[in-house]
Amino acid sequence: MSNTVGTILMALVVPVGWGLLSAWLFDRWQAWRRQERMRREAHGDEASPEAAR
Amino acid sequence: MLVALGALGIGAAVGVLTGLFGVGGGFLITPLLNVLLGVPMPIAVGTGAMQILGVSAAGLYRRRHEGLTDYKVAVVVFGGNYVGVRLGAAVLASLGELGSMIVNGREVVAVDLILLVVFSVVLTGIALWIWIDARRRGGGEECEGLFARIHCPPYTEFPTLTHPRLSIVVMSYFGLALGFLTGLLGIGGGVVLVPALIYLVGMRAHQAAATSLALVALSSFVAVIVHAGVGNTDLGLVVPLLIGGSVGVQFGATLCDRCNGQQLKRSFALVVVGALLIVAGKLVALVT
């Protein structure tokens, strides 16, 4: 009986919990990648001769 | 030896279909292994999952530079998928404990009978879905997904979709349903997943095909671990299936270039009907 209740709870909670956590982590990761790209571009611009001029 | 040759043939034939239609072929492999080679249904399910893992991982690797795969959808759905696979495999194990039953005066293995019935229902549904869609629409152009109309917070954004704001709860239980099919029937879900991603999630056809590969690879990976853990896999069958499949898929891809979208959809519906007839034939033979 407790096994069945545990399985039902797992089926209800784990998917949504994972969905929330993974969506949040995925968004964080993409934001970090975007920031890194912008930072690299900014550094690249400073190093280019056009930016120096 | 004969069984290995049969598996090689089935792998090649399904490989052609994979190259032609872009599906993993699990919906064919599992019933064909059971009906043509006499492999017990639980072993056919686990072995089918192993074959799908190989095919989908290879497909994902080949498409890695196309930029069509929406990994966020695959990752968010994966939690539900994992639980679904475990539930499906648990139900399969419970069915296996039923032993045999008497139908029409004949002793029949209960799990084989029940899974063949479920397969018949799923294959009929898929065939009807594809056939009606091919008659209604030409290509597989964009459509608003059904999930975009369901309002159940919390939400998250999937930037590659036409309607990017979708409910996490809906997406999670969508994964659960797909995983259940994978665990119970050994189908990777590509045949169900591609239309589901188009009509329910609202993806473009090519994006759905690419994303389904990522999801199928993840869910079949879980299915392989779960089924291997209970001894439902047969490496002697998987190797010829994969060898045959890798040859067949090249031939199928060449054929694919010569067909248009509507021809492909209708031919695919016919293939599903063919598989349905084989399964129905086995069902009739079992109970009469």
Interface residues (C-beta under 8 A of the other chain):
Chain A: T7 M10 A11 V14 P15 V16 G17 W18 G19 L20 S22 A23 F26 D27
Chain B: Y71 K72 V75 V76 V77 F78 G79 G80 Y82 V83 G84 L87 A90 P154 T156 E157 I168 V169 M171 S172 Y173 G175 L176
